[in-house]
C-alpha cells in the first residue's frame, strides 16, 4: 500500500449545508471537526507507507473514525454504518461523495481501496 496524501481542510459546501440542516444543534462529530479542524493529517503517517503500490485509504480519516467510535461508544459495525450513512460523520471526515467503509466484510480486506 502506498500513501497519496490529500488535504481535508475544506469541507464541501453541499456537505456543510446538509449537515447543518440535518443537525442544527451540532453533534460530537461536528464539534470535533469545527473545534479541532483536521485532527490527523495524512502527512503524519507518511513514514509508515511504501512509496509504491496500491493507494491506501486516508490514515488520517481512519484515525478520526477510531476517535469518533470511542467518543460515541460504538461497535466496529456501528462505526462503519455511521461513516457510510451519517452526514455529521461525513462532515467530520470531509467526505460526501462516496462511502468510506463496507459493512459486513470480514478479514484482511475490511477497508476497500479508495479510487484516486
C-alpha positions as CSV (number, residue, x, y, z in Angstrom):
1,X,0.0,0.0,0.0
2,X,1.2,3.5,-0.8
3,X,0.0,6.8,0.6
4,X,-1.2,9.6,-1.6
5,X,-1.6,12.4,1.0
6,X,-4.7,14.6,0.5
7,X,-5.7,17.7,2.2
8,X,-9.0,17.6,4.1
9,X,-9.0,21.3,5.0
10,X,-12.1,22.4,3.1
11,X,-15.5,20.8,3.8
12,X,-17.6,20.8,0.6
13,X,-20.3,23.5,0.7
14,X,-23.1,20.9,0.0
15,X,-21.8,18.8,2.9
16,X,-21.8,21.8,5.2
17,X,-25.3,22.8,4.2
18,X,-26.7,19.3,4.5
19,X,-25.1,18.6,7.9
20,X,-26.2,21.9,9.4
21,X,-29.8,21.3,8.1
22,X,-29.8,17.7,9.4
23,X,-28.1,18.5,12.8
24,X,-28.9,22.1,13.7
25,X,-27.7,21.6,17.3
26,X,-24.4,20.1,16.2
27,X,-23.2,16.6,17.1
28,X,-20.0,15.3,18.7
29,X,-18.5,14.6,15.2
30,X,-19.3,18.1,14.0
31,X,-17.9,19.7,17.2
32,X,-14.6,17.7,16.8
33,X,-14.2,18.9,13.2
34,X,-15.2,22.5,13.9
35,X,-13.0,23.0,17.0
36,X,-10.0,20.8,16.2
37,X,-10.1,21.2,12.4
38,X,-8.1,18.4,10.8
39,X,-7.2,16.2,13.8
40,X,-5.0,13.8,11.9
41,X,-3.2,14.8,8.7
42,X,-2.2,12.1,6.2
43,X,1.4,13.5,6.2
44,X,1.7,12.4,9.9
45,X,1.5,8.8,8.7
46,X,3.7,9.1,5.5
47,X,6.7,7.2,7.0
48,X,4.5,4.2,7.6
49,X,3.7,3.6,3.9
50,X,5.6,2.4,0.9
51,X,6.4,4.7,-2.0
52,X,4.8,2.3,-4.4
53,X,1.8,0.0,-4.5
54,X,-2.0,0.5,-4.5
55,X,-3.2,3.7,-2.9
56,X,-4.4,3.3,0.7
57,X,-7.4,4.9,2.4
58,X,-6.6,8.1,4.2
59,X,-4.9,7.1,7.5
60,X,-6.0,10.4,9.0
61,X,-9.6,9.7,8.3
62,X,-9.3,6.1,9.6
63,X,-7.8,7.5,12.9
64,X,-10.6,10.0,13.2
65,X,-13.1,7.2,12.7
66,X,-11.5,5.4,15.7
67,X,-11.8,8.6,17.8
68,X,-15.5,9.1,16.8
69,X,-16.2,5.4,17.5
70,X,-14.7,5.7,21.0
71,X,-16.4,9.1,21.7
72,X,-19.8,7.6,20.8
73,X,-19.2,4.2,22.3
74,X,-19.9,2.3,19.1
75,X,-19.0,-1.2,17.9
76,X,-17.0,-1.7,14.7
77,X,-20.1,-2.4,12.7
78,X,-21.9,0.6,14.1
79,X,-19.0,2.9,13.3
80,X,-18.8,1.5,9.8
81,X,-22.5,2.2,9.4
82,X,-22.1,5.8,10.7
83,X,-19.2,6.5,8.3
84,X,-21.4,5.5,5.4
85,X,-24.8,6.9,6.4
86,X,-24.4,9.7,9.0
87,X,-24.0,13.2,7.4
88,X,-22.4,14.5,10.6
89,X,-19.6,11.9,10.3
90,X,-19.2,12.7,6.6
91,X,-18.9,16.4,7.7
92,X,-16.1,15.5,10.2
93,X,-14.4,13.2,7.7
94,X,-14.8,15.7,4.9
95,X,-16.5,13.1,2.7
96,X,-19.8,13.3,0.9
97,X,-19.2,11.7,-2.4
98,X,-18.5,8.1,-1.5
99,X,-18.8,5.7,1.4
100,X,-15.6,5.1,3.4
101,X,-16.5,1.6,4.6
102,X,-18.3,-1.6,3.6
103,X,-20.3,-3.1,6.4
104,X,-20.3,-6.9,6.7
105,X,-16.9,-7.5,5.1
106,X,-14.7,-9.6,7.3
107,X,-11.0,-10.4,7.3
108,X,-8.0,-8.6,6.0
109,X,-9.9,-6.9,3.1
110,X,-12.1,-4.9,5.6
111,X,-11.0,-1.5,4.2
112,X,-11.6,-1.0,0.5
113,X,-9.1,0.8,-1.6
114,X,-10.3,4.3,-2.5
115,X,-10.4,5.3,-6.1
116,X,-7.8,8.0,-6.7
